Amino acid sequence: MRETLSSRRAAIAIGIAVVATFVAACGSDESGTADRSQLAVPWVDPDGDTPIVGSLSVNPADSTLFMGTNTGLFRIADDASEPEKLTGKLSTPDGDGQVSAALVAEFTGPQELIASGHPAEGEGLPPALGLIRSADAGKTWTSVSQLGKTDFHTLELSQGRIVAALYQQAQVLVSTDDGKTWETRAGPMPLTALEVDPADTDRWIASTERGTFVSTDGGQTWRQRDAIPHARFAWHEAGEVFRIDPGGPVKVSTDGGESWEERGSTGGEPQALEVDDEGTLYAALRDGTLKASRDGGRTFTERVKGG
């Protein structure tokens, strides 16, 4: 997914306090069609506010990258010259409305997404969406659980398990039934980023304002690995864990975050990180720039220019 829109704005959570700034971003129609009337980088606020990128996720159906931001959910096809904004319709027992801005979103399969966050102001929806699901890449959504109760700011998948950190709370919720019910785990403190080993549902790595922590028992216990704050992670299915630290240095671990090898640099402050099945890294930076690396983080090229 993926920086998850945070308290720092130094972290990656989607904060209720910034929901009011999202209203103008929800301008596309209910059918999920793209809105190309925005700026070339539409998630960058023209008034100069720092863009907040909460998630990056790749659609297995066509390798399109989806980016969740404070101004909307955007898709960026491999051959696209500009991002496309996507606004979908959410139907819930408590009301219907449009959703796009202030979402963290994660693909669970081809065209299939789960997400969490907030609706735009004025929509007939509760302020916290809990877990929602889409079977058509974000055009339409349905409520799964925790509607009106919970704001997940990271969503991770491993072997059919969903692992989701709560906004500004030292808690992580775990579901083994597609998000219908949840068990609670204690985090070391509120998490900036969280990744789960695709091959081992109990092996987690997380960053906080005080550094990086690992768990080998599904969040029951944690061990601090370093004191570098607010790193972002991406765990490839082949076993490598990629990491970007403040300032942009890229590192890789082949032992689940126990040790790290220096690789390259993004050249800017990270907000979110993703790796696709082919090993391509995508890094969203604080100024809204999107960069990609096809050599394991040694070098990066600019996909979309920021503000």
C-alpha positions as CSV (number, residue, x, y, z in Angstrom):
1,M,0.0,0.0,0.0
2,R,2.5,2.0,1.5
3,E,2.8,5.2,3.8
4,T,-0.4,5.4,5.7
5,L,-1.4,9.0,6.3
6,S,0.1,9.9,9.8
7,S,0.4,12.3,12.7
8,R,3.4,14.1,11.5
9,R,2.3,14.9,9.4
10,A,5.5,13.0,10.3
11,A,3.9,9.7,9.9
12,I,1.4,8.1,7.5
13,A,-2.0,8.1,9.0
14,I,-5.2,9.5,7.6
15,G,-6.1,12.0,10.3
16,I,-9.7,13.1,11.0
17,A,-8.3,16.6,11.6
18,V,-7.4,17.0,7.9
19,V,-10.7,15.6,6.5
20,A,-12.1,19.0,6.0
21,T,-9.3,19.8,3.5
22,F,-10.3,16.8,1.3
23,V,-13.7,18.1,0.2
24,A,-12.6,19.8,-3.0
25,A,-10.8,16.7,-4.2
26,C,-13.9,14.5,-4.7
27,G,-14.9,15.9,-8.1
28,S,-15.2,12.8,-10.4
29,D,-18.5,11.0,-11.0
30,E,-20.0,8.0,-9.2
31,S,-19.1,5.6,-12.0
32,G,-15.4,5.7,-11.2
33,T,-14.4,7.5,-14.3
34,A,-11.1,9.4,-14.2
35,D,-11.0,13.2,-13.6
36,R,-8.3,14.7,-15.8
37,S,-9.2,18.3,-15.0
38,Q,-6.7,18.5,-12.1
39,L,-3.1,19.6,-12.1
40,A,-0.4,17.4,-13.7
41,V,0.2,16.2,-10.1
42,P,-3.3,16.4,-8.7
43,W,-2.5,15.2,-5.2
44,V,-0.2,18.2,-4.7
45,D,-2.3,21.0,-3.0
46,P,-2.0,24.1,-5.3
47,D,-2.1,26.2,-2.1
48,G,1.2,24.7,-1.0
49,D,0.2,22.1,1.7
50,T,2.5,19.1,1.9
51,P,0.9,16.2,0.0
52,I,0.1,13.2,2.1
53,V,0.5,9.8,0.4
54,G,-0.9,7.0,2.5
55,S,-0.7,3.9,0.3
56,L,0.8,2.4,-2.8
57,S,-0.5,-0.8,-4.3
58,V,-0.3,-2.6,-7.7
59,N,-3.3,-4.1,-9.4
60,P,-2.4,-7.7,-10.3
61,A,-4.9,-7.5,-13.2
62,D,-2.8,-5.0,-15.3
63,S,0.1,-3.8,-13.1
64,T,-1.5,-0.4,-12.7
65,L,-0.2,1.5,-9.6
66,F,-2.8,2.9,-7.2
67,M,-1.9,5.7,-4.9
68,G,-4.0,6.8,-1.9
69,T,-3.5,10.4,-1.0
70,N,-5.1,13.3,1.0
71,T,-6.7,14.6,-2.3
72,G,-7.9,11.4,-3.8
73,L,-7.3,7.8,-4.9
74,F,-5.2,7.8,-8.2
75,R,-4.2,5.2,-10.7
76,I,-1.0,5.4,-12.7
77,A,-0.8,3.0,-15.6
78,D,2.7,2.0,-16.8
79,D,2.2,3.9,-20.0
80,A,0.2,6.8,-18.6
81,S,1.4,10.4,-19.1
82,E,-0.5,11.6,-16.0
83,P,-2.3,10.1,-13.0
84,E,-6.1,9.5,-13.2
85,K,-8.3,10.3,-10.2
86,L,-10.8,7.7,-9.3
87,T,-13.9,8.3,-7.2
88,G,-16.2,5.4,-6.2
89,K,-19.6,4.9,-4.6
90,L,-19.7,3.4,-1.1
91,S,-22.9,1.7,-0.1
92,T,-23.4,0.9,3.6
93,P,-26.3,0.1,6.0
94,D,-25.8,3.6,7.5
95,G,-25.8,5.6,4.2
96,D,-24.2,6.0,0.8
97,G,-21.7,8.4,-0.6
98,Q,-18.6,9.0,-2.7
99,V,-15.1,8.1,-1.5
100,S,-11.7,8.9,-3.0
101,A,-9.7,11.2,-0.8
102,A,-8.3,10.1,2.5
103,L,-8.2,6.4,1.7
104,V,-5.5,3.8,2.3
105,A,-6.1,1.0,-0.3
106,E,-4.5,-2.4,-0.8
107,F,-5.1,-4.9,-3.6
108,T,-6.1,-8.4,-2.4
109,G,-6.4,-9.8,-6.0
110,P,-7.0,-8.7,-9.6
111,Q,-9.4,-5.7,-9.4
112,E,-10.1,-6.5,-5.8
113,L,-9.3,-3.8,-3.1
114,I,-9.7,-3.3,0.6
115,A,-9.5,0.2,2.0
116,S,-10.0,2.4,5.1
117,G,-10.2,6.1,5.8
118,H,-12.8,8.8,5.7
119,P,-15.5,10.2,3.3
120,A,-15.6,13.7,2.0
121,E,-17.4,16.2,4.1
122,G,-21.1,16.3,3.3
123,E,-21.4,12.7,2.2
124,G,-24.0,10.5,3.9
125,L,-21.4,8.3,5.6
126,P,-19.9,7.9,9.0
127,P,-16.6,9.8,9.6
128,A,-14.6,6.6,10.0
129,L,-15.2,4.0,7.3
130,G,-13.8,0.9,9.0
131,L,-12.9,-1.7,6.4
132,I,-14.4,-1.4,3.0
133,R,-14.1,-3.6,-0.1
134,S,-14.2,-3.2,-3.9
135,A,-14.4,-5.9,-6.6
136,D,-14.0,-3.5,-9.5
137,A,-10.8,-1.5,-8.7
138,G,-12.5,1.2,-6.7
139,K,-15.6,2.1,-8.8
140,T,-18.0,0.7,-6.2
141,W,-17.4,-0.2,-2.5
142,T,-19.2,-2.1,0.2
143,S,-18.8,-2.0,4.0
144,V,-17.1,-5.1,5.6
145,S,-16.7,-4.2,9.3
146,Q,-16.0,-1.5,11.9
147,L,-18.1,1.1,10.1
148,G,-18.2,4.3,12.1
149,K,-15.7,2.9,14.7
150,T,-12.3,2.4,13.2
151,D,-9.7,4.2,11.1
152,F,-7.1,1.7,9.9
153,H,-4.0,3.5,8.6
154,T,-2.1,0.5,7.3
155,L,-3.5,-2.6,5.6
156,E,-1.3,-5.6,5.1
157,L,-2.0,-9.1,3.7
158,S,-0.2,-12.4,4.2
159,Q,-1.5,-15.9,3.5
160,G,-5.1,-14.8,3.7
161,R,-4.7,-12.8,6.9
162,I,-5.3,-9.1,7.1
163,V,-3.1,-7.1,9.5
164,A,-4.2,-3.5,10.1
165,A,-2.7,-0.8,12.4
166,L,-5.0,1.7,14.0
167,Y,-4.6,5.5,13.6
168,Q,-2.5,7.1,16.4
169,Q,-3.0,4.0,18.6
170,A,-0.5,1.4,19.8
171,Q,-2.8,-1.4,18.5
172,V,-2.8,-3.7,15.5
173,L,-5.9,-5.7,14.5
174,V,-5.7,-9.1,12.8
175,S,-8.4,-10.8,10.8
176,T,-8.5,-14.4,9.4
177,D,-12.0,-14.1,7.9
178,D,-11.5,-11.4,5.3
179,G,-12.0,-8.5,7.7
180,K,-15.3,-9.5,9.2
181,T,-14.0,-10.0,12.7
182,W,-10.8,-8.9,14.4
183,E,-8.3,-9.8,17.2
184,T,-6.3,-7.1,18.9
185,R,-2.5,-7.1,19.2
186,A,-0.5,-4.5,21.2
187,G,2.1,-2.4,19.2
188,P,5.2,-1.0,20.8
189,M,3.7,2.5,20.2
190,P,1.7,4.0,17.4
191,L,3.1,2.7,14.1
192,T,4.3,4.8,11.2
193,A,4.6,1.9,8.8
194,L,3.9,-1.9,9.0
195,E,4.9,-4.8,6.7
196,V,4.1,-8.5,7.1
197,D,6.2,-11.3,5.6
198,P,4.2,-12.7,2.6
199,A,5.4,-16.2,3.5
200,D,5.1,-16.0,7.3
201,T,2.0,-14.3,8.8
202,D,3.7,-14.1,12.2
203,R,6.8,-12.1,11.0
204,W,6.2,-8.4,11.1
205,I,8.4,-5.3,10.8
206,A,7.2,-1.8,11.8
207,S,8.6,1.7,12.2
208,T,7.7,4.3,14.9
209,E,8.9,7.7,16.0
210,R,11.5,5.9,18.1
211,G,12.8,3.4,15.5
212,T,12.2,0.0,13.9
213,F,10.7,-2.9,15.7
214,V,10.2,-6.6,14.6
215,S,7.8,-9.3,15.8
216,T,8.2,-13.0,15.1
217,D,5.0,-14.1,16.8
218,G,2.3,-12.1,15.1
219,G,2.5,-9.0,17.2
220,Q,2.4,-10.7,20.6
221,T,5.9,-9.4,21.4
222,W,8.2,-6.8,19.8
223,R,12.0,-6.3,19.7
224,Q,13.6,-3.0,18.7
225,R,16.2,-3.2,15.9
226,D,17.4,0.4,15.6
227,A,16.5,4.0,16.6
228,I,15.9,5.4,13.1
229,P,12.4,6.9,13.1
230,H,9.7,6.7,10.4
231,A,11.2,4.3,7.9
232,R,9.0,2.9,5.1
233,F,9.1,-0.7,4.1
234,A,8.1,-3.1,1.3
235,W,8.3,-6.9,1.6
236,H,8.8,-8.8,-1.7
237,E,7.4,-12.3,-2.1
238,A,11.0,-13.5,-2.9
239,G,11.9,-12.6,0.7
240,E,13.7,-9.3,0.5
241,V,12.6,-6.4,2.7
242,F,13.2,-3.0,1.2
243,R,13.4,0.1,3.3
244,I,13.7,3.9,2.9
245,D,14.9,6.0,5.8
246,P,14.4,9.7,6.4
247,G,16.5,11.6,3.8
248,G,16.0,8.9,1.2
249,P,18.7,6.2,1.8
250,V,17.5,2.8,0.5
251,K,18.4,-0.5,2.3
252,V,17.5,-4.2,1.8
253,S,17.3,-7.1,4.2
254,T,17.3,-10.8,3.4
255,D,16.7,-11.9,7.0
256,G,13.4,-10.2,7.9
257,G,14.9,-7.0,9.1
258,E,17.6,-8.3,11.4
259,S,20.4,-6.8,9.2
260,W,20.5,-4.3,6.4
261,E,22.6,-3.7,3.3
262,E,22.9,-0.2,1.9
263,R,21.6,0.1,-1.7
264,G,20.9,3.6,-3.2
265,S,18.8,6.7,-2.5
266,T,15.6,8.2,-3.6
267,G,17.0,11.7,-3.2
268,G,14.1,12.8,-1.1
269,E,12.0,12.2,2.0
270,P,9.8,9.1,1.7
271,Q,6.1,8.8,2.4
272,A,5.3,5.4,0.9
273,L,7.0,2.4,-0.6
274,E,5.8,-0.6,-2.7
275,V,7.3,-3.5,-4.5
276,D,5.5,-5.4,-7.3
277,D,5.7,-9.1,-8.3
278,E,8.6,-8.3,-10.7
279,G,10.6,-6.5,-8.0
280,T,10.1,-3.0,-9.2
281,L,10.1,-0.5,-6.3
282,Y,7.8,2.5,-6.2
283,A,8.6,5.4,-3.8
284,A,6.3,8.3,-3.1
285,L,8.2,11.3,-1.8
286,R,7.0,14.1,0.5
287,D,6.8,16.7,-2.4
288,G,4.5,14.4,-4.4
289,T,7.2,13.0,-6.7
290,L,6.8,9.3,-7.6
291,K,10.0,7.4,-8.4
292,A,10.6,3.8,-9.6
293,S,13.6,1.5,-9.4
294,R,14.0,-1.7,-11.5
295,D,17.4,-2.6,-10.0
296,G,16.5,-3.3,-6.4
297,G,16.8,0.3,-5.2
298,R,20.2,1.1,-6.6
299,T,18.9,3.7,-8.9
300,F,15.6,5.5,-9.3
301,T,13.9,7.2,-12.2
302,E,11.1,9.8,-11.9
303,R,7.7,8.5,-12.9
304,V,5.6,11.6,-11.9
305,K,7.1,15.0,-11.0
306,G,6.0,16.5,-7.7
307,G,5.4,20.0,-6.6
